[in-house]
């Protein structure tokens, strides 16, 4: 972060963990059993061409039946992340804005990527539906 290869905004030191950073929900969410919702992270992430990221659902959510559709965050990505959450549990699932729900683990590339992310989700804000 000191050299600008990673930007997290808003940054909260309490979200740092041994292997990465815990991302928080951008808004309250309620998901009935058997249903899914798109949610956005509170944080805006900016990765330069030397960093990638892997997302993991927090184990507490997984133990409650929440499944996340998670992907690699490519070097060069900028924006808030949109995540699909599915409630495979038997009960209504609720979380509040700013609750931790994902862990992002950062990976330094051996060399700067030649093709940083420049896709249709660059500079995403809030929940972004599928873009054809």
N, C-alpha and C positions, 0 to 999 in steps of 0.2 A: 504494500500500500504506500509505503514511503516513496518508492520510485515511480508510482503512477501506473504500474502494470495491473493493478486491481483497484477498483473503486466500488464501495458499497455505501449506498445512501438511502435512508439514514443508517449510520453505523452505530451499533450498540456493543460495547466491549463485553457485556454479559452473554452475548450470542456466540462468542468465540469458544471453540471446544478443541479437544486434543487433535482432531483431524481436519477441522474445517470451521464452518460458520453456520449457525442455525438461522434459517430464514423464517420470517413471520408472515402471517396472513395480512393481506391488505384490507379486508373487510370481514365482518361477521359472516358465518356460513352455517346453514342448517341443511343436512342431507338425510332424508328419510331412508330407511332400510331398503336396499335394492335399487337405489337411485344414484345418479352421478351429478357432479357440479364442476364447472370450471371456476377456479379461484386464481387470484394473482398474489404474488408476493408483495409485501410492503416495500421491500428494498428494491432499488434499481441497482443492477449489477453492470459493471463495465470491465471486460477482460481485454487486455491487449493481445498482441499476436504471439505471446509467449506462455499464456495460461489457458487451460481448459478447465472445465468443472464437471463433476458427476453429482447427480442429485439422488438422495436417499430419503424415503419417508421415515419420520421418527418412529422408533420401535413402539412407543406407547400407542400411537395411532394404529399401527399394524396389528397390535394385539387386540385392539377394539374392532377390527374388521375393516379398517380403512385401507384401500388399495390406491396407490398413486400411479398414474401413467407418467413416467419420468424419462428424461432423455439427457444426453450429453449436452453441456453448454459449450458451444464452440468458441475457440479463440476469436477475439474480435467482436463478440456479442456485446450489445448495449441495450439495456431496458429492464423492465419488470418481467418476471417469468409468469406465464400462465400454465397452470397445472390442472389436470383432470383428476378429481378424487371420486372414488366409487365406494359406497357404503355396502360392504358385503356382510355386515353384521345384522343382528336382529333388532337393534334399537335405533332410535333417532340419534343422529350424530350432530353435535353443536360445538363450534369453536368461535372464539371472539377475535376481533381485530387485534393484531399484535401478538397473538399466541404463536409459539414456535411450532412449525409443522414439517419442515424439511431440513435436512442437513446438506450443505454443499461442500464437497471435498474438492480442493484445488489441485491441479496437476501442472507442474512446470514442464514445458516441452524442451527437448534437448536443443532444438533450433527454432527460431521464429517461423511460424507458419507462412507459407507462400500464398495461401488463400484464406484470409480471415473471413469470418462470417459477414455476409452482405445480403442476407436473405430477406424474405417478406415480413419477418417479425422483428427486424432491427428497430430499435427505439420504441418498443412496445410500452404502452401505458395502460394500466388496469388490465381487466380480463379482455383477452383478444380471441375471438372466435377463429375457427379455421379459415384461412385465406386460400382460395383456389389458385 
